[in-house]
């Protein structure tokens, strides 16, 4: 199973009506790609990717491999338990500038996701603490992330879009990519978005 024939850009839009970190992924025509639900009150992250908001069909499951720490990694499996790969956060380096490695089912690194400008998050954190002004940081302090292959080429760009509650992200594919690799990267990015939002 893979997320095939995707029409970019993809929109990641968080729901603000639920306590959980739920969000929809739609394509450029507004068609559903997936509905992402993070299970609440878990000591380890547990994320389920459904076909749509009805949650009738589970497509993928992403789970933390160890207790929350600086070097956590997240296994990605399809609905029947087939291993797709994993997302691994690069420890101390990620405190300043978020960096993640994307590994395939054989645990070989295929891609790196890097935050483009660490200062954006820094100022967002500072200004976000200010009364009233902090409510509007989502309109002008928006980080972006680039996905690079081991060949050094840039494959994807993920951007946080202007919004009051930081609830919308947009993903663009820059060059063609193998279907399975594409699914692995999109799934890794949706997990990364949850992690980055949790960090503020």
C-alpha positions in Angstrom: 0.0 0.0 0.0 1.3 3.5 -0.9 0.0 7.0 -1.2 0.0 7.1 -5.0 -0.9 9.6 -7.7 -0.8 12.6 -5.3 -1.7 16.0 -6.7 0.5 18.6 -5.1 0.5 20.8 -3.2 -0.9 18.9 -0.3 -2.6 20.8 2.5 -2.2 19.6 6.2 -5.0 21.3 8.1 -5.4 20.8 11.9 -8.8 20.7 13.4 -9.3 23.2 16.3 -12.5 21.6 17.5 -10.8 18.5 19.1 -8.4 18.1 22.0 -6.4 15.6 20.0 -3.9 16.6 17.3 -6.1 15.6 14.3 -5.6 16.9 10.9 -6.8 16.4 7.3 -4.5 16.0 4.3 -6.1 17.1 1.0 -4.7 17.6 -2.5 -4.8 20.7 -4.7 -8.3 19.8 -5.8 -9.6 19.5 -2.3 -9.7 15.6 -2.4 -8.9 13.6 0.7 -5.5 12.0 0.9 -5.7 11.0 4.5 -7.0 11.8 8.0 -4.4 11.8 10.7 -5.2 11.1 14.4 -2.8 11.1 17.3 -4.0 9.0 20.2 -4.2 11.1 23.3 -2.8 10.3 26.8 -0.2 7.9 25.5 3.3 7.9 27.0 4.6 7.0 23.6 3.3 8.7 20.4 0.8 6.6 18.6 -0.5 8.0 15.3 -3.1 6.4 13.0 -3.5 7.4 9.3 -7.0 6.8 8.0 -8.4 7.2 4.4 -10.6 10.1 5.5 -12.4 11.7 8.4 -14.9 8.8 8.7 -12.0 6.7 10.0 -13.5 3.6 8.3 -10.2 2.4 6.8 -6.8 2.4 8.5 -3.9 3.0 6.1 -0.8 3.4 8.3 0.3 3.4 11.9 3.2 5.4 13.3 4.5 4.6 16.8 7.4 5.8 18.9 10.1 3.1 19.3 11.2 4.3 22.8 10.2 6.6 25.6 10.2 10.3 24.7 13.8 11.6 24.6 16.1 13.6 22.3 16.8 10.6 20.0 13.3 9.2 19.6 12.4 7.4 16.4 9.1 6.5 15.0 8.3 3.3 13.1 6.0 3.5 10.1 3.9 0.4 9.2 0.9 -0.2 6.9 -2.4 -1.5 8.1 -1.3 -5.2 7.9 1.9 -4.5 9.8 4.4 -4.3 6.9 7.4 -2.1 7.8 7.7 1.0 5.7 10.6 2.6 7.5 11.1 5.0 10.2 11.6 8.7 11.1 14.5 9.4 13.5 15.1 12.8 15.1 18.7 13.9 15.4 19.2 14.5 19.1 21.0 17.6 20.4 21.3 19.2 17.0 17.5 19.3 16.9 17.2 21.6 19.9 18.4 24.5 17.8 17.6 23.5 14.2 15.2 20.6 13.6 16.8 17.7 11.7 15.3 14.3 11.0 16.5 11.3 9.1 14.1 9.2 7.0 15.1 5.5 6.9 13.7 2.8 4.7 12.4 -0.7 5.7 16.0 -2.0 5.7 17.0 0.8 8.1 19.1 2.5 5.4 18.9 6.3 5.4 17.2 7.7 2.3 16.4 11.3 3.1 17.1 14.1 5.5 14.5 16.7 6.6 16.0 20.0 7.8 14.5 23.2 9.1 15.4 26.0 6.7 15.8 28.8 9.2 16.2 28.2 13.0 15.7 31.9 13.8 12.0 31.7 12.8 11.3 29.2 15.6 13.5 31.2 18.0 11.6 34.4 17.4 8.2 32.6 17.3 9.0 31.2 20.8 10.0 34.7 22.1 7.2 36.8 20.6 4.6 34.1 21.3 4.9 34.7 25.0 3.9 38.4 24.6 0.3 39.3 25.5 -2.0 39.9 22.5 0.9 40.2 20.0 1.8 36.6 20.6 -1.6 35.5 19.2 -0.6 36.7 15.8 2.8 35.1 15.4 1.2 32.5 13.2 0.7 35.1 10.5 4.3 36.1 10.1 6.6 33.6 11.8 6.3 30.5 9.7 9.1 27.9 9.5 9.8 25.8 6.4 11.5 22.4 5.9 13.4 20.9 3.0 13.6 17.2 2.3 16.9 16.1 0.6 17.9 12.7 -0.7 21.3 11.1 -0.1 22.2 12.4 -3.6 21.9 16.0 -2.3 18.9 16.8 -4.4 15.9 18.6 -2.9 12.7 16.6 -3.3 10.1 18.3 -1.1 9.4 21.6 0.6 7.0 21.8 3.6 5.9 25.3 4.7 3.8 26.4 7.6 1.1 28.7 6.2 0.0 32.0 7.8 -2.9 31.3 10.2 -3.7 32.4 13.8 -3.4 29.0 15.4 -0.5 27.7 13.3 -2.9 25.0 12.0 -2.1 24.8 8.3 1.0 23.4 6.4 1.5 23.0 2.7 3.7 20.3 1.1 5.2 20.7 -2.4 7.1 18.1 -4.4 10.0 19.6 -6.2 11.1 16.7 -8.4 9.8 13.2 -9.3 10.3 10.4 -6.8 9.6 6.6 -6.6 6.1 5.9 -5.2 7.2 4.0 -2.1 9.8 6.6 -1.3 7.2 9.3 -1.8 4.8 7.6 0.7 7.7 7.2 3.2 8.5 10.9 3.0 4.9 12.1 3.3 4.3 9.8 6.3 7.5 11.0 7.9 6.5 14.6 7.3 3.1 14.2 8.9 4.7 12.7 12.0 7.3 15.5 12.0 4.6 18.2 11.9 3.0 16.7 15.0 6.3 16.7 16.8 7.2 20.2 15.8 3.8 21.6 16.8 4.2 19.9 20.2 7.5 21.6 20.6 5.9 25.0 19.9 
